[in-house]
Amino acid sequence: MSEQEQAAAVHPPLPPISKWLPIVLAAWIVPGGGHFLQKRTYRGAILSGCIVLSFLTGLFLRGYMFEPMKGDLLTTLIYTGGYVANLATGILYFMSVWFGYSQADIAGHSIDYGTKFFVAAGLFNILAMVDAFEIAVGRKD
């Protein structure tokens, strides 16, 4: 068996983009939405509930929503990564921005925990998006 045949056996080619892109976009915009589109309602409900609960906990603790910031390398990485994680929550992030969510201007432990909950919700939604993608392309049941 040649190397190309072995690579094809391990990583079969992806189906057309029109099959999996709407599912990934739905999974990004609405947490659990990609699973709901694929008739995986229980998994979608569990993912949606956990992501929304984490995001709401971040709101109640008045966590900080990251924005891209330039500076030294570490500051740029932290703030850009946090911003990507916030954006990954999809409609939850956009609704909080549209409705004028504003963080407290003071430092405190609850604000730090709230920030971590925001980022955790975004990272969890990224995992849900990957899971929905793998189901859509047939790599996972």
Residue, then its C-alpha position, 0 to 999 in steps of 0.5 A: m500500500s502506497e503512502q497516498e493510499q494509507a493517507a486516504a484510508v486514515h483521512p477520507p476526503l471531505p464531503p462537499i462544503s455545502k453539506w457541512l458548512p451550514i451545520v458548522l455555522a448553525a453550531w456557531i451562531v446557536p450553541g447546540g444548533g448544529h446538533f439540532l439540525q442533525k436530529r441529535t436533540y439530546r446532545g444538542a440540548i446538553l451542549s446548549g444548556c451547558i454553554v448558555l449556563s456558563f455564559l449566563t454565569g459570566l454575565f451574573l459575575r460581571g465578567y470582562m468581555f475581551e477586545p483585541m488589544k495591541g501591546d507586547l506579544l503576551t498581551t496581544l495573545i491573551y486579548t486576541g485569544g479571549y476575544v476569539a473565545n467570546l466570539a465563539t459563543g455566537i448569538l450570546y455574545f452578539m446579544s450581550v453587545w447589542f443590549g449594551y452589556s458593560q462590565a464593572d470598572i473595578a477589579g475583583h475576584s467575581i469579575d475574574y471568575g466571570t471572565k473565565f466563564f465567558v471564555a469557557a463557554g466560548l471554548f466549549n462551543i468550539l468543541a461543540m462545533v467540531d463535534a457537529f462537523e465530525i458528525a456531518v462528515g461521517r467521522k463520528d456517530 
